[in-house]
């Protein structure tokens, strides 16, 4: 999965964090593998996507997020997964006018 998501023929600047690249693009089952593939696909895939959308929508509807450190983030292995090394520090901007 790591190598698939870094193919320059599928992704422009594959090592750069650009979540907006997924907005208007339809990738095939062989270009985007967030939950694995084939018979070893994650059992919780559908529920995980539902949870993610619900939680993000709730946070973004009620608050603004502020990036605390504007530094490049390196990927790190976490078992068989990948994630940002050291995390991404963000804070909630609370609007007391609501």
Biopython code that builds the backbone (N, CA, C, O; Angstrom):
import numpy as np
from Bio.PDB.StructureBuilder import StructureBuilder

atoms = [
    (1, "UNK", "N", (0.827, -1.192, 0.000)),
    (1, "UNK", "CA", (0.000, 0.000, 0.000)),
    (1, "UNK", "C", (0.870, 1.255, 0.000)),
    (1, "UNK", "O", (0.582, 2.219, -0.709)),
    (2, "UNK", "N", (1.919, 1.236, 0.787)),
    (2, "UNK", "CA", (2.811, 2.401, 0.873)),
    (2, "UNK", "C", (3.371, 2.744, -0.506)),
    (2, "UNK", "O", (3.366, 3.908, -0.906)),
    (3, "UNK", "N", (3.849, 1.746, -1.224)),
    (3, "UNK", "CA", (4.430, 1.987, -2.546)),
    (3, "UNK", "C", (3.367, 2.382, -3.562)),
    (3, "UNK", "O", (3.624, 3.225, -4.421)),
    (4, "UNK", "N", (2.189, 1.795, -3.483)),
    (4, "UNK", "CA", (1.100, 2.138, -4.405)),
    (4, "UNK", "C", (0.734, 3.608, -4.277)),
    (4, "UNK", "O", (0.514, 4.280, -5.285)),
    (5, "UNK", "N", (0.666, 4.111, -3.066)),
    (5, "UNK", "CA", (0.264, 5.500, -2.847)),
    (5, "UNK", "C", (1.378, 6.495, -3.143)),
    (5, "UNK", "O", (1.172, 7.703, -3.019)),
    (6, "UNK", "N", (2.547, 6.012, -3.530)),
    (6, "UNK", "CA", (3.653, 6.898, -3.879)),
    (6, "UNK", "C", (4.053, 6.795, -5.346)),
    (6, "UNK", "O", (5.149, 7.209, -5.726)),
    (7, "UNK", "N", (3.176, 6.248, -6.160)),
    (7, "UNK", "CA", (3.447, 6.149, -7.598)),
    (7, "UNK", "C", (3.235, 7.507, -8.252)),
    (7, "UNK", "O", (2.149, 8.082, -8.172)),
    (8, "UNK", "N", (4.269, 8.009, -8.893)),
    (8, "UNK", "CA", (4.175, 9.328, -9.524)),
    (8, "UNK", "C", (3.260, 9.329, -10.738)),
    (8, "UNK", "O", (2.769, 10.387, -11.133)),
    (9, "UNK", "N", (3.016, 8.154, -11.348)),
    (9, "UNK", "CA", (2.100, 8.111, -12.481)),
    (9, "UNK", "C", (0.637, 8.185, -12.024)),
    (9, "UNK", "O", (-0.239, 8.475, -12.839)),
    (10, "UNK", "N", (0.355, 7.931, -10.742)),
    (10, "UNK", "CA", (-1.009, 8.037, -10.213)),
    (10, "UNK", "C", (-1.218, 9.305, -9.389)),
    (10, "UNK", "O", (-2.314, 9.866, -9.365)),
    (11, "UNK", "N", (-0.161, 9.750, -8.715)),
    (11, "UNK", "CA", (-0.271, 10.901, -7.817)),
    (11, "UNK", "C", (0.810, 11.919, -8.149)),
    (11, "UNK", "O", (1.994, 11.585, -8.150)),
    (12, "UNK", "N", (0.415, 13.164, -8.432)),
    (12, "UNK", "CA", (1.383, 14.230, -8.603)),
    (12, "UNK", "C", (1.962, 14.561, -7.233)),
    (12, "UNK", "O", (1.213, 14.713, -6.267)),
    (13, "UNK", "N", (3.236, 14.671, -7.138)),
    (13, "UNK", "CA", (3.933, 14.943, -5.876)),
    (13, "UNK", "C", (3.428, 13.991, -4.779)),
    (13, "UNK", "O", (2.820, 14.439, -3.807)),
    (14, "UNK", "N", (3.674, 12.697, -4.929)),
    (14, "UNK", "CA", (3.099, 11.713, -4.008)),
    (14, "UNK", "C", (3.573, 11.830, -2.561)),
    (14, "UNK", "O", (2.877, 11.377, -1.653)),
    (15, "UNK", "N", (4.743, 12.429, -2.328)),
    (15, "UNK", "CA", (5.239, 12.554, -0.951)),
    (15, "UNK", "C", (4.734, 13.803, -0.255)),
    (15, "UNK", "O", (5.031, 14.013, 0.921)),
    (16, "UNK", "N", (3.982, 14.633, -0.952)),
    (16, "UNK", "CA", (3.451, 15.868, -0.369)),
    (16, "UNK", "C", (2.036, 15.624, 0.149)),
    (16, "UNK", "O", (1.217, 15.018, -0.541)),
    (17, "UNK", "N", (1.750, 16.090, 1.355)),
    (17, "UNK", "CA", (0.417, 15.944, 1.949)),
    (17, "UNK", "C", (-0.545, 16.891, 1.249)),
    (17, "UNK", "O", (-0.470, 18.106, 1.432)),
    (18, "UNK", "N", (-1.449, 16.337, 0.446)),
    (18, "UNK", "CA", (-2.422, 17.123, -0.307)),
    (18, "UNK", "C", (-3.773, 16.419, -0.272)),
    (18, "UNK", "O", (-4.149, 15.787, -1.259)),
    (19, "UNK", "N", (-4.508, 16.504, 0.820)),
    (19, "UNK", "CA", (-5.792, 15.796, 0.884)),
    (19, "UNK", "C", (-6.793, 16.252, -0.166)),
    (19, "UNK", "O", (-7.704, 15.503, -0.517)),
    (20, "UNK", "N", (-6.636, 17.474, -0.673)),
    (20, "UNK", "CA", (-7.563, 17.978, -1.687)),
    (20, "UNK", "C", (-7.450, 17.209, -3.001)),
    (20, "UNK", "O", (-8.326, 17.335, -3.857)),
    (21, "UNK", "N", (-6.395, 16.417, -3.179)),
    (21, "UNK", "CA", (-6.239, 15.641, -4.414)),
    (21, "UNK", "C", (-7.352, 14.613, -4.581)),
    (21, "UNK", "O", (-7.581, 14.133, -5.691)),
    (22, "UNK", "N", (-8.047, 14.267, -3.501)),
    (22, "UNK", "CA", (-9.093, 13.253, -3.564)),
    (22, "UNK", "C", (-10.490, 13.834, -3.821)),
    (22, "UNK", "O", (-11.446, 13.079, -4.003)),
    (23, "UNK", "N", (-10.615, 15.152, -3.836)),
    (23, "UNK", "CA", (-11.934, 15.785, -3.951)),
    (23, "UNK", "C", (-12.606, 15.469, -5.282)),
    (23, "UNK", "O", (-13.733, 14.973, -5.286)),
    (24, "UNK", "N", (-11.970, 15.732, -6.384)),
    (24, "UNK", "CA", (-12.602, 15.561, -7.698)),
    (24, "UNK", "C", (-11.985, 14.435, -8.506)),
    (24, "UNK", "O", (-12.109, 14.417, -9.731)),
    (25, "UNK", "N", (-11.329, 13.504, -7.852)),
    (25, "UNK", "CA", (-10.664, 12.425, -8.566)),
    (25, "UNK", "C", (-11.254, 11.083, -8.146)),
    (25, "UNK", "O", (-11.498, 10.843, -6.963)),
    (26, "UNK", "N", (-11.474, 10.229, -9.107)),
    (26, "UNK", "CA", (-11.997, 8.885, -8.853)),
    (26, "UNK", "C", (-10.878, 7.892, -9.143)),
    (26, "UNK", "O", (-10.537, 7.643, -10.300)),
    (27, "UNK", "N", (-10.309, 7.327, -8.074)),
    (27, "UNK", "CA", (-9.231, 6.361, -8.230)),
    (27, "UNK", "C", (-9.803, 4.957, -8.339)),
    (27, "UNK", "O", (-10.857, 4.656, -7.779)),
    (28, "UNK", "N", (-9.097, 4.107, -9.063)),
    (28, "UNK", "CA", (-9.540, 2.724, -9.194)),
    (28, "UNK", "C", (-9.180, 1.943, -7.932)),
    (28, "UNK", "O", (-8.488, 2.461, -7.055)),
    (29, "UNK", "N", (-9.643, 0.709, -7.838)),
    (29, "UNK", "CA", (-9.355, -0.141, -6.687)),
    (29, "UNK", "C", (-7.872, -0.513, -6.613)),
    (29, "UNK", "O", (-7.415, -1.044, -5.601)),
    (30, "UNK", "N", (-7.130, -0.238, -7.671)),
    (30, "UNK", "CA", (-5.707, -0.577, -7.697)),
    (30, "UNK", "C", (-4.816, 0.639, -7.466)),
    (30, "UNK", "O", (-3.592, 0.512, -7.446)),
    (31, "UNK", "N", (-5.423, 1.832, -7.291)),
    (31, "UNK", "CA", (-4.649, 3.050, -7.080)),
    (31, "UNK", "C", (-4.796, 3.612, -5.668)),
    (31, "UNK", "O", (-3.928, 4.362, -5.220)),
    (32, "UNK", "N", (-5.853, 3.276, -4.967)),
    (32, "UNK", "CA", (-6.116, 3.828, -3.637)),
    (32, "UNK", "C", (-6.563, 2.694, -2.730)),
    (32, "UNK", "O", (-7.627, 2.111, -2.939)),
    (33, "UNK", "N", (-5.752, 2.378, -1.718)),
    (33, "UNK", "CA", (-5.998, 1.221, -0.854)),
    (33, "UNK", "C", (-5.972, 1.623, 0.626)),
    (33, "UNK", "O", (-5.075, 1.188, 1.348)),
    (34, "UNK", "N", (-6.907, 2.426, 1.095)),
    (34, "UNK", "CA", (-6.833, 2.880, 2.483)),
    (34, "UNK", "C", (-7.055, 1.776, 3.507)),
    (34, "UNK", "O", (-6.613, 1.915, 4.647)),
    (35, "UNK", "N", (-7.723, 0.686, 3.146)),
    (35, "UNK", "CA", (-8.027, -0.384, 4.090)),
    (35, "UNK", "C", (-7.501, -1.735, 3.629)),
    (35, "UNK", "O", (-8.036, -2.775, 4.012)),
    (36, "UNK", "N", (-6.468, -1.723, 2.818)),
    (36, "UNK", "CA", (-5.948, -2.993, 2.299)),
    (36, "UNK", "C", (-6.752, -3.416, 1.085)),
    (36, "UNK", "O", (-7.597, -2.670, 0.589)),
    (37, "UNK", "N", (-6.479, -4.613, 0.618)),
    (37, "UNK", "CA", (-7.180, -5.072, -0.565)),
    (37, "UNK", "C", (-7.340, -6.572, -0.577)),
    (37, "UNK", "O", (-6.754, -7.286, 0.237)),
    (38, "UNK", "N", (-8.135, -7.033, -1.504)),
    (38, "UNK", "CA", (-8.339, -8.475, -1.661)),
    (38, "UNK", "C", (-9.031, -9.096, -0.470)),
    (38, "UNK", "O", (-9.875, -8.469, 0.170)),
    (39, "UNK", "N", (-8.669, -10.340, -0.174)),
    (39, "UNK", "CA", (-9.330, -11.070, 0.911)),
    (39, "UNK", "C", (-8.886, -10.583, 2.288)),
    (39, "UNK", "O", (-9.484, -10.967, 3.293)),
    (40, "UNK", "N", (-7.870, -9.760, 2.355)),
    (40, "UNK", "CA", (-7.380, -9.265, 3.646)),
    (40, "UNK", "C", (-7.832, -7.830, 3.928)),
    (40, "UNK", "O", (-7.178, -7.098, 4.671)),
    (41, "UNK", "N", (-8.938, -7.447, 3.337)),
    (41, "UNK", "CA", (-9.469, -6.102, 3.540)),
    (41, "UNK", "C", (-10.009, -5.956, 4.962)),
    (41, "UNK", "O", (-10.521, -6.914, 5.540)),
    (42, "UNK", "N", (-9.891, -4.776, 5.509)),
    (42, "UNK", "CA", (-10.309, -4.493, 6.886)),
    (42, "UNK", "C", (-11.803, -4.752, 7.077)),
    (42, "UNK", "O", (-12.628, -4.277, 6.297)),
    (43, "UNK", "N", (-12.141, -5.506, 8.118)),
    (43, "UNK", "CA", (-13.549, -5.802, 8.409)),
    (43, "UNK", "C", (-14.318, -4.563, 8.846)),
    (43, "UNK", "O", (-15.525, -4.470, 8.623)),
    (44, "UNK", "N", (-13.633, -3.617, 9.463)),
    (44, "UNK", "CA", (-14.306, -2.423, 9.972)),
    (44, "UNK", "C", (-14.300, -1.259, 9.023)),
    (44, "UNK", "O", (-14.568, -0.131, 9.436)),
    (45, "UNK", "N", (-14.002, -1.493, 7.753)),
    (45, "UNK", "CA", (-13.869, -0.414, 6.776)),
    (45, "UNK", "C", (-15.096, 0.492, 6.704)),
    (45, "UNK", "O", (-14.960, 1.712, 6.803)),
    (46, "UNK", "N", (-16.264, -0.063, 6.538)),
    (46, "UNK", "CA", (-17.480, 0.737, 6.367)),
    (46, "UNK", "C", (-17.775, 1.534, 7.633)),
    (46, "UNK", "O", (-18.110, 2.717, 7.565)),
    (47, "UNK", "N", (-17.650, 0.883, 8.788)),
    (47, "UNK", "CA", (-17.908, 1.577, 10.047)),
    (47, "UNK", "C", (-16.855, 2.660, 10.302)),
    (47, "UNK", "O", (-17.191, 3.739, 10.790)),
    (48, "UNK", "N", (-15.588, 2.384, 9.980)),
    (48, "UNK", "CA", (-14.518, 3.363, 10.183)),
    (48, "UNK", "C", (-14.758, 4.613, 9.335)),
    (48, "UNK", "O", (-14.569, 5.730, 9.817)),
    (49, "UNK", "N", (-15.168, 4.439, 8.090)),
    (49, "UNK", "CA", (-15.454, 5.592, 7.239)),
    (49, "UNK", "C", (-16.647, 6.385, 7.761)),
    (49, "UNK", "O", (-16.629, 7.615, 7.745)),
    (50, "UNK", "N", (-17.677, 5.692, 8.222)),
    (50, "UNK", "CA", (-18.846, 6.371, 8.785)),
    (50, "UNK", "C", (-18.444, 7.166, 10.024)),
    (50, "UNK", "O", (-18.816, 8.331, 10.164)),
    (51, "UNK", "N", (-17.691, 6.540, 10.919)),
    (51, "UNK", "CA", (-17.230, 7.225, 12.138)),
    (51, "UNK", "C", (-16.394, 8.452, 11.809)),
    (51, "UNK", "O", (-16.576, 9.516, 12.401)),
    (52, "UNK", "N", (-15.477, 8.297, 10.860)),
    (52, "UNK", "CA", (-14.606, 9.401, 10.492)),
    (52, "UNK", "C", (-15.414, 10.590, 9.968)),
    (52, "UNK", "O", (-15.170, 11.730, 10.364)),
    (53, "UNK", "N", (-16.364, 10.328, 9.090)),
    (53, "UNK", "CA", (-17.181, 11.402, 8.533)),
    (53, "UNK", "C", (-18.019, 12.077, 9.606)),
    (53, "UNK", "O", (-18.145, 13.301, 9.617)),
    (54, "UNK", "N", (-18.591, 11.291, 10.504)),
    (54, "UNK", "CA", (-19.423, 11.839, 11.562)),
    (54, "UNK", "C", (-18.619, 12.700, 12.535)),
    (54, "UNK", "O", (-19.040, 13.800, 12.895)),
    (55, "UNK", "N", (-17.467, 12.198, 12.955)),
    (55, "UNK", "CA", (-16.635, 12.938, 13.901)),
    (55, "UNK", "C", (-16.077, 14.216, 13.269)),
    (55, "UNK", "O", (-16.120, 15.282, 13.883)),
    (56, "UNK", "N", (-15.556, 14.112, 12.048)),
    (56, "UNK", "CA", (-15.023, 15.302, 11.385)),
    (56, "UNK", "C", (-16.106, 16.347, 11.135)),
    (56, "UNK", "O", (-15.879, 17.540, 11.332)),
    (57, "UNK", "N", (-17.271, 15.903, 10.704)),
    (57, "UNK", "CA", (-18.365, 16.845, 10.453)),
    (57, "UNK", "C", (-18.772, 17.550, 11.739)),
    (57, "UNK", "O", (-19.029, 18.754, 11.726)),
    (58, "UNK", "N", (-18.836, 16.824, 12.844)),
    (58, "UNK", "CA", (-19.205, 17.416, 14.132)),
    (58, "UNK", "C", (-18.173, 18.445, 14.575)),
    (58, "UNK", "O", (-18.530, 19.542, 15.005)),
    (59, "UNK", "N", (-16.891, 18.090, 14.471)),
    (59, "UNK", "CA", (-15.830, 19.026, 14.872)),
    (59, "UNK", "C", (-15.827, 20.259, 13.982)),
    (59, "UNK", "O", (-15.791, 21.384, 14.481)),
    (60, "UNK", "N", (-15.863, 20.061, 12.678)),
    (60, "UNK", "CA", (-15.775, 21.191, 11.756)),
    (60, "UNK", "C", (-17.020, 22.066, 11.765)),
    (60, "UNK", "O", (-16.939, 23.254, 11.454)),
    (61, "UNK", "N", (-18.159, 21.506, 12.112)),
    (61, "UNK", "CA", (-19.384, 22.302, 12.202)),
    (61, "UNK", "C", (-19.343, 23.215, 13.428)),
    (61, "UNK", "O", (-19.838, 24.341, 13.380)),
    (62, "UNK", "N", (-18.758, 22.733, 14.519)),
    (62, "UNK", "CA", (-18.782, 23.465, 15.776)),
    (62, "UNK", "C", (-17.535, 24.293, 16.066)),
    (62, "UNK", "O", (-17.576, 25.198, 16.900)),
    (63, "UNK", "N", (-16.433, 23.998, 15.391)),
    (63, "UNK", "CA", (-15.174, 24.669, 15.717)),
    (63, "UNK", "C", (-14.341, 24.889, 14.469)),
    (63, "UNK", "O", (-14.628, 24.352, 13.400)),
    (64, "UNK", "N", (-13.307, 25.689, 14.634)),
    (64, "UNK", "CA", (-12.271, 25.817, 13.625)),
    (64, "UNK", "C", (-11.020, 25.161, 14.185)),
    (64, "UNK", "O", (-10.784, 25.190, 15.393)),
    (65, "UNK", "N", (-10.222, 24.573, 13.308)),
    (65, "UNK", "CA", (-8.969, 23.968, 13.726)),
    (65, "UNK", "C", (-7.821, 24.881, 13.348)),
    (65, "UNK", "O", (-7.836, 25.521, 12.297)),
    (66, "UNK", "N", (-6.823, 24.934, 14.222)),
    (66, "UNK", "CA", (-5.645, 25.756, 13.972)),
    (66, "UNK", "C", (-4.410, 24.876, 14.047)),
    (66, "UNK", "O", (-4.208, 24.168, 15.034)),
    (67, "UNK", "N", (-3.584, 24.915, 13.010)),
    (67, "UNK", "CA", (-2.340, 24.169, 12.987)),
    (67, "UNK", "C", (-1.348, 24.881, 13.901)),
    (67, "UNK", "O", (-1.080, 26.068, 13.715)),
    (68, "UNK", "N", (-0.805, 24.176, 14.880)),
    (68, "UNK", "CA", (0.077, 24.790, 15.872)),
    (68, "UNK", "C", (1.518, 24.915, 15.397)),
    (68, "UNK", "O", (2.185, 25.900, 15.714)),
    (69, "UNK", "N", (2.006, 23.949, 14.651)),
    (69, "UNK", "CA", (3.392, 23.978, 14.186)),
    (69, "UNK", "C", (3.413, 23.815, 12.674)),
    (69, "UNK", "O", (2.958, 22.798, 12.150)),
    (70, "UNK", "N", (3.932, 24.797, 11.984)),
    (70, "UNK", "CA", (3.988, 24.735, 10.524)),
    (70, "UNK", "C", (5.348, 24.193, 10.089)),
    (70, "UNK", "O", (6.190, 24.915, 9.556)),
    (71, "UNK", "N", (5.528, 22.904, 10.334)),
    (71, "UNK", "CA", (6.771, 22.229, 9.957)),
    (71, "UNK", "C", (6.415, 21.008, 9.120)),
    (71, "UNK", "O", (5.334, 20.442, 9.280)),
    (72, "UNK", "N", (7.310, 20.596, 8.231)),
    (72, "UNK", "CA", (7.042, 19.379, 7.446)),
    (72, "UNK", "C", (6.894, 18.167, 8.359)),
    (72, "UNK", "O", (7.583, 18.058, 9.374)),
    (73, "UNK", "N", (6.003, 17.269, 7.997)),
    (73, "UNK", "CA", (5.746, 16.064, 8.790)),
    (73, "UNK", "C", (6.247, 14.862, 8.007)),
    (73, "UNK", "O", (5.891, 14.667, 6.845)),
    (74, "UNK", "N", (7.073, 14.063, 8.659)),
    (74, "UNK", "CA", (7.608, 12.859, 8.019)),
    (74, "UNK", "C", (6.719, 11.666, 8.344)),
    (74, "UNK", "O", (6.202, 11.569, 9.457)),
    (75, "UNK", "N", (6.532, 10.752, 7.384)),
    (75, "UNK", "CA", (5.748, 9.548, 7.674)),
    (75, "UNK", "C", (6.539, 8.587, 8.556)),
    (75, "UNK", "O", (7.766, 8.526, 8.479)),
    (76, "UNK", "N", (5.833, 7.847, 9.385)),
    (76, "UNK", "CA", (6.456, 6.851, 10.246)),
    (76, "UNK", "C", (5.596, 5.599, 10.253)),
    (76, "UNK", "O", (4.370, 5.674, 10.169)),
    (77, "UNK", "N", (6.244, 4.458, 10.353)),
    (77, "UNK", "CA", (5.511, 3.193, 10.421)),
    (77, "UNK", "C", (4.981, 2.991, 11.824)),
    (77, "UNK", "O", (5.684, 3.236, 12.804)),
    (78, "UNK", "N", (3.746, 2.545, 11.918)),
    (78, "UNK", "CA", (3.113, 2.181, 13.179)),
    (78, "UNK", "C", (2.569, 0.773, 12.991)),
    (78, "UNK", "O", (1.422, 0.584, 12.586)),
    (79, "UNK", "N", (3.412, -0.215, 13.292)),
    (79, "UNK", "CA", (3.032, -1.591, 12.988)),
    (79, "UNK", "C", (3.000, -1.754, 11.484)),
    (79, "UNK", "O", (4.017, -1.559, 10.819)),
    (80, "UNK", "N", (1.854, -2.107, 10.941)),
    (80, "UNK", "CA", (1.732, -2.222, 9.495)),
    (80, "UNK", "C", (1.054, -0.993, 8.894)),
    (80, "UNK", "O", (0.748, -0.982, 7.702)),
    (81, "UNK", "N", (0.816, 0.031, 9.695)),
    (81, "UNK", "CA", (0.189, 1.266, 9.232)),
    (81, "UNK", "C", (1.216, 2.380, 9.110)),
    (81, "UNK", "O", (2.343, 2.250, 9.588)),
    (82, "UNK", "N", (0.826, 3.467, 8.474)),
    (82, "UNK", "CA", (1.663, 4.654, 8.375)),
    (82, "UNK", "C", (0.923, 5.810, 9.032)),
    (82, "UNK", "O", (-0.304, 5.892, 8.978)),
    (83, "UNK", "N", (1.685, 6.698, 9.651)),
    (83, "UNK", "CA", (1.100, 7.875, 10.266)),
    (83, "UNK", "C", (2.143, 8.960, 10.376)),
    (83, "UNK", "O", (3.319, 8.716, 10.105)),
    (84, "UNK", "N", (1.736, 10.155, 10.770)),
    (84, "UNK", "CA", (2.704, 11.244, 10.895)),
    (84, "UNK", "C", (3.634, 11.009, 12.086)),
    (84, "UNK", "O", (3.177, 10.711, 13.189)),
    (85, "UNK", "N", (4.935, 11.144, 11.855)),
    (85, "UNK", "CA", (5.911, 10.953, 12.930)),
    (85, "UNK", "C", (5.776, 12.089, 13.939)),
    (85, "UNK", "O", (5.911, 13.260, 13.587)),
    (86, "UNK", "N", (5.512, 11.739, 15.178)),
    (86, "UNK", "CA", (5.350, 12.747, 16.218)),
    (86, "UNK", "C", (3.978, 13.396, 16.243)),
    (86, "UNK", "O", (3.727, 14.267, 17.076)),
    (87, "UNK", "N", (3.089, 12.993, 15.354)),
    (87, "UNK", "CA", (1.736, 13.550, 15.331)),
    (87, "UNK", "C", (1.670, 14.902, 14.646)),
    (87, "UNK", "O", (2.686, 15.429, 14.194)),
    (88, "UNK", "N", (0.485, 15.454, 14.571)),
    (88, "UNK", "CA", (0.254, 16.780, 14.012)),
    (88, "UNK", "C", (-0.457, 17.573, 15.095)),
    (88, "UNK", "O", (-1.586, 17.254, 15.470)),
    (89, "UNK", "N", (0.207, 18.605, 15.595)),
    (89, "UNK", "CA", (-0.349, 19.379, 16.699)),
    (89, "UNK", "C", (-1.324, 20.426, 16.177)),
    (89, "UNK", "O", (-0.970, 21.299, 15.385)),
    (90, "UNK", "N", (-2.574, 20.310, 16.650)),
    (90, "UNK", "CA", (-3.621, 21.244, 16.261)),
    (90, "UNK", "C", (-4.375, 21.650, 17.513)),
    (90, "UNK", "O", (-4.310, 20.973, 18.539)),
    (91, "UNK", "N", (-5.086, 22.753, 17.421)),
    (91, "UNK", "CA", (-5.925, 23.171, 18.547)),
    (91, "UNK", "C", (-7.270, 23.622, 18.003)),
    (91, "UNK", "O", (-7.410, 23.968, 16.829)),
    (92, "UNK", "N", (-8.255, 23.608, 18.892)),
    (92, "UNK", "CA", (-9.591, 24.071, 18.541)),
    (92, "UNK", "C", (-9.694, 25.561, 18.805)),
    (92, "UNK", "O", (-9.291, 26.042, 19.864)),
    (93, "UNK", "N", (-10.229, 26.282, 17.848)),
    (93, "UNK", "CA", (-10.505, 27.701, 18.041)),
    (93, "UNK", "C", (-11.967, 27.787, 18.439)),
    (93, "UNK", "O", (-12.851, 27.597, 17.604)),
    (94, "UNK", "N", (-12.223, 28.068, 19.691)),
    (94, "UNK", "CA", (-13.584, 28.058, 20.225)),
    (94, "UNK", "C", (-14.227, 29.413, 19.968)),
    (94, "UNK", "O", (-13.667, 30.459, 20.295)),
    (95, "UNK", "N", (-15.415, 29.371, 19.374)),
    (95, "UNK", "CA", (-16.188, 30.597, 19.111)),
    (95, "UNK", "C", (-17.254, 30.702, 20.196)),
    (95, "UNK", "O", (-18.243, 29.970, 20.168)),
    (96, "UNK", "N", (-17.060, 31.600, 21.141)),
    (96, "UNK", "CA", (-17.995, 31.740, 22.263)),
    (96, "UNK", "C", (-19.281, 32.456, 21.868)),
    (96, "UNK", "O", (-20.207, 32.535, 22.675)),
    (97, "UNK", "N", (-19.361, 32.975, 20.653)),
    (97, "UNK", "CA", (-20.549, 33.694, 20.202)),
    (97, "UNK", "C", (-21.692, 32.749, 19.838)),
    (97, "UNK", "O", (-22.827, 33.201, 19.684)),
    (98, "UNK", "N", (-21.430, 31.471, 19.697)),
    (98, "UNK", "CA", (-22.466, 30.517, 19.281)),
    (98, "UNK", "C", (-23.412, 30.211, 20.395)),
    (98, "UNK", "O", (-24.344, 29.427, 20.216)),
]
sb = StructureBuilder()
sb.init_structure("model")
sb.init_model(0)
sb.init_chain("A")
sb.init_seg("    ")
for serial, (resi, resn, name, xyz) in enumerate(atoms, 1):
    if name == "N":
        sb.init_residue(resn, " ", resi, " ")
    sb.init_atom(name, np.array(xyz, "f"), 0.0, 1.0, " ", f" {name:<3s}", serial, name[0])
structure = sb.get_structure()
